[in-house]
Amino acid sequence: MSGVVRVASAGGLRQEIHAGSHHLVGDEPLGMRGTDAGPDPYDFLLVALGTCTSMTLQVYARRKGWPLEGVRVSLRHPKIHAADSADCETRSGTIDQIERVIELAGPLDDEQRRRLLEIAEKCPVHRTLTSEIGIRSRVVP
């Protein structure tokens, strides 16, 4: 389970991020009035999904004794027109879509690859992103 993540503004749009003992920087690209000092918020979202996917597949394959030698996950976050999506109930505006491509290294058979794709759909971050999420916010002095 994750601990507390603290994010604080550091001038302009740059953000100083503390996650446990780790220090990260978030920012927006130059064209979005940032200084491009770090990934933007959506990149961090993709990092979370890609990291969780890779870890989940490695743990599953290790537990099964499968010859998975490595995992590479590539992600994109395009916005698409709702009318162009067969999977969307909304027919107007744009919707968020995440495209995830998973490369599996090692002498896996077709059934193992199929099962690993199923497992990728069940990684904890994937499940969080596809579930109903509640966010409670409050402002303190």
Secondary structure, 3 states (H helix, E strand, C coil): CCCCEEEEECCCCCEEEEECCEEEEECCCHHHCCCCCCCCHHHHHHHHHHHHHHHHHHHHHHHHCCCCCEEEEEEECCEEEHHHCCCCCCCCCEEECCEEEEEEECCCCHHHHHHHHHHHCCCHHHHHHCCCCCCCCCCCC
